[in-house]
Amino acid sequence: MTNPNAVVSDTQSAIGMAITVAVNSSSLYSPSVPNSPYNITLFSRNKFPKSTIETAASSAGGHAGLAKNIAWVDAMRASSPTRNSSEDTEDKKAWIMKHPSALGVFEEIMSAAKMKQVVIFLDYDGTLSPIVPNPDQAYMAPEMREAVKNVAKYFPTAIVSGRCRAKVYNFVRLSELYYAGSHGMDIKGPSSGKHQKGNQNVLCQPAKEFLPMMAEVYKHLLEKTKDIPGANVENNKFCLSVHFRCVEEQNWSDLADRVKFVLKDYPKLRLTQGRKVLEIRPTIKWDKGKALEFLLESLGYANSKDVLPIYIGDDRTDEDAFKVLRKQGQGFGILVSKIPKETDATYSLQEPSEVMHFLQRLVTWKRGVPRSH
């Protein structure tokens, strides 16, 4: 078995560290990687958990095939629930009681941050920018960029997105942040910044060997879906996104079948769904939760009680990070949603404008904290 390579080079500052993680194909489906300092655990192929959407080839027909298609469409519909009158029901009120507004209990959150280093993790789409029909136009407001920039002056700050790292950087354009693209499979530290405790020159790409395969599948998906109106295939480098926000619902089943048809020849890839998007990723155990753990370790806070991570996100993929924080019993997940959702987040915010206000209050709070804190 060939183990993943972890290369660490120290600079004279004793803080800069370059970490490159490559997964060798011969160890891809090994249950674990011994001696890995970053706890990269890989799935055994026969133990890989079934996702909500299976990647198996579509059924040849009959009742089983019909049931599968119905399940697919139901899953696609459930991935993006719409706002409705249920928002004012007792269920909504109960949900808010369970996941109170992070703005409403801001002082409670900050009381847990006393004498600790706050580290901020932010999703992009639906968190820093509104969800838009064309993913290439998901621009953040200038006021939001300013809020994120100010937060990064006081706290280590990371953007953790399903988008490829380069695209997220082009949207945000702040060099002092950590960027984790492709659901955390492509991480790079800031090119500038003031937080000196941790390692800034960080690079982590645990799915690097999949790049040729992802490029190949991307071409197949473009060809296979080109005649479905509204379908948009996005190449996010280490993962692929098939957006169906602009696809008529009666075409969802056809789109899902075509995606499955392409993936039937690629058993090392898996299919999941997010908000009006089908996502194709390598079958390695690496997600936004793993990215959060890696970044905390890179910052020098592995197993530390002196840190308070705050992760803000709106999508199913952010739940992996929420689960890590809940399991650790340290830090808070904040779900951005106007409607009740099952979540491991502790608190909630309604929309990106509330995220901006929360970030602004963080800066105001930090400016008022004595230097000794």
N, C-alpha and C positions, 0 to 999 in steps of 0.2 A: 504494500500500500504506500502510495506517495502522499505525504502530508502537505497541507497548504503551507505556502511559504510566508513567513512574517519577517519583513526586513525593517530593522529599526536603526536609524542613524542619528546620533546626537550631535547637535550643534554646540558651539562654545557657550551659547546662552543657557545650556542645560535644560532648556524647555522645549525647543523645537524638536519635533519628532516626525519622521516620515514613515508611515505604515502602509505597506502594500500587501494585501491579502489576495492570493490567487488560489483558486480551487482546481486541483488537477483532476482530469476526467476519470482517472483510475480510482479516485477516492470519492467520487461524486455521491454514491449512494451508501457509503459507509455510515454506520449509525453514529459515529462520533469521530472527532479528530483529536488524537492524543497529543498532549504537550502544546496545544494551541493556547497562547496567552489571551486570546480574545473569545474563547469559548464558542467557537464556530461549530455548531452541531448540525450535521447533515442527516437527512432522512434516509433510512433504509427504504428501498423502493417498495417492498412489500408491506411496510408499516406506514407509508405516507398517508396522512389523514385525508379522507374524502372531503373535497370542498363542496360548497352549496351547489356549484355547477360542475358537473363531471366533464372531463376532457375526452371521454371516449367518443368514438365515431358515432354518428347518429344512427338510430335503429333503422332497419330496412323497411319498416312499415308495421302495420297492425296496431293493436291496442297499446302495446308497450311503447311503440314509437310515438303514438299520439299522447300518451301520458307524459312521456319525457318532454315533448314539445310544450305541453301545458305547464309542466313544472318549470321549464326554462323561462317562459314568458312571465309566469308568476314571480319567479326570482328576479327577473329584470324589472318588473313593475315594483316589486317590494324594495328594490335598491334605491328608489327615488320617490318616496311617498310625498304627496302634494299636500299643501296646506288646505284645511277644510274646517267646517264648523266645529269639529271635535276639539278644536283648540280651547274652547270656552267650557268644556265639560269638566266634570269632577275628575275624570282621568287625567286631564291636563294639569289641573290643580295639584293632584296627588303626585304627578311626575315632577312638578316644580318644587314641591316640598322635599322630594327625594334628591333632586338635583338643583338646588337653589342657584339663583343668578350670582355669578362671580362678582358682579358689580354690587349687588345687594348685600353680600357678605364679605366685601373687600377687606374690611378691618380684621375680620376673623382669619382670612387667608394670610394677611400680613403679620398677624400675631404669631403665626407658625414660622414666619421667615426671620424673626429676630435672631441675631447672632449667627445666621446661616447665609451661605452664598446662594442666591436665587439664580437658576439657569433656565432660560426661556427656550421652548421648542414650539415652532409654529408650522402648521400646514399652510399651504398657499391657497389653492382654489377653494372658494367657499369660506375661507377664514380671513385671509388678507385681501382677497379680491372677490367680487360677486361671481356666482356661477352664470356663465354666459353661453349662448348657443354655439358660438365659434370659440373653441379653446385657445386659438391663437390671439384672441382679443381680450383675454382675461387680465386686463391691466389693473394695477392697484392705484388708488387715488394718491395724489401727491401728499395729502395729509396723513395717509396711512404710512407711506414711505418715511415721512418725517418722524412719525411715532415709533416705527421700528428702528430707525437710526438712533433716536434718543435712548431707546431701551438698550441698544447694544453698547452705548457709552457706559452703562452701569452694570450690565449683566451679560455674561456669555450668552449668545443668542444663535439659534440654529433654525434654518428653514428645512423642514422634512416633508418631501413631496413625492407624489407618484410621477411627476414630470421628470424629464432628464435634467441633470444638474445645470447644464448650459442654458436651457430654456428658463429655468427658475431664476438663474442669475441675471439673465437679460431682462426679466420682468422686474426684479427687485433692485439690481444695480447698487448693492452695498457691499463693498469689499471686506468689511469688518465682521461679516457673519460667517458661520459654518453653514455649508450647503450639503444636504443629503438628498440626492435625487434618486429616481427609480425605486421608490419605496425603501430608501436606505441602502441600496446596493451600490451607490456611487457617492462617497463622502469625501469632502475636501474642506480643510480648514481655511481660516481667513488669510488673505494676503496682507492685511493690516489689522491692527487692533491693540488694545491695552491690557487685556486680561492675561496676566503673566503666570498664573498658577499652573496652567495646563500646557498641552502641546498644540501649537497652532498650525504647524506644517503637516497636517494630517491627510493621508490619502488611504481610503479603504474601498476595495472593489472585489468583494467575495464571489462575484459571478462573472469574472472577467472572461473566462473561457467560453461563455455562452454568446459572446458578441457576434461571431460569424453566423451562428444559428438564428439569433434574433433578427439579423439583417436579412437572412434568407426568408424567414417566416413573414417578415414585414412585406416583402415583395409579393409573396403569395397572397397575403390578405388584401393588399391593394388591388390585385387582379381579380380576386374572388368576390370582392364587395363593391366593385366600381359601379355596377349598375343598380345598386340599391340607393334610391334618393336619400340624401341626408347623412349617409354613413360616412364616418371620418376615421381613418386609421392613423394613429399618431405613433411615431417612433420615439420612445423615451429611452433609448439606448439599451438598458438592461431589462426593460420590459416594454410591452406594446399595449396600446390602448385603442379599443374600437368603440368610438363614441356613437351612441344612438339617440342622443337628445333631440336631434332633428329628423329622426326616422319615424314614419307613421307606425303606430302600434301594430297595425295588421302585418307589418313587415318584420317585426321583431323576431318571430319564429324562424323566418327564412334567413335572417342575418345570423342568428345563433347557429343554425344548421351549417351555414357556410364556414363560420369560424371553426366549428367542431370538425368539419371535413378537412380543413387545412391542418389542424392540430393532431389528427389521428396518426400522422406519420412522425410526430415529435413527442414521444412519451416522457421526455425529460422536461417538458413544459407543462404548466398547469394553468387553469383558467379560473378566475374569480370575477366578482362584479363589484362596482362601486356606484356612485351616483350617475346613472345613465351612461355607464361605460362598462365594457367587458375588458378585463385586463389579463394579459398573458405574461407569466413570470417563470423563471427557472425554478425547478423543484428543489431548492435548497432552503433550509430553515433560516431565513434572513428576512426581516421585515422592519417596520418602523420601531417596534419595540427593541429589536436587536440594535438598531441604529442609535436609539436613545442610550442604551447601555454602553455601546462603544464610545459615544461622544462623552458621556460622563467619565468613563475611564480615561479617555484621551485628555480630558480637562484636569485629571488628577483627583477625581472624586469617586473612584471605585470603592464601594463598601464604606463610604464616608457618611457620618451623621451630621456633617457640617454643611450639607447642601440641601436645597429645596428645589427640585425640578418642577416646572409648571409646563404642561403640554396642552396646547390649544389646537383642536382640529374638528372637522365636521363630517368626516367620511368613515366608512366601515374599516378602512385600512388603518385609521388612527386608533382603533380599538386595541390593536396590538400594543401600542405604547401605553394606553390607559391601563391595560391589564398589568403591564410591568410595574407601573407606579402603585397600583392597588396591591399587588402581590408584595412589593417591597414595604408597603405601609409608610412610604416617604414620598412627599410631593403630591401634586394634584393634577388630574386630568380635567379639562374643561371642554365640553361638547358644544359646538356651535350649531344650534338647531332651533327652528320655530315650532317644531312639532315633537311630541313625545317619541322617543326611540329607546330601545333596549341598549344600555351602554354601561361601560365600566368607569366612565368619567364620574368625578365627584360633583362637579358644578356644571353650569350651563351658561351660555350667552346666546342671544337670539340671532345675531347677524354680524357681518364684518364691521359695521359701524360701532357695535358694542365692543368688539375685539379692540378696535382702535381706542375707545374710551378706557378700556381696561389697561392697555399698554401706557396710555398717558397718565393714568392714576399711579401705575407702578413707578414711573419716573418721578412724579410729584412726591410720592412716598419716600423714595430713595433719597431725594434731595433734602428731605426733612429729617432723615435719620442721622444721628451723631456719627462722626467719623469712626469712633471706636466700634461701631456696629458694621 
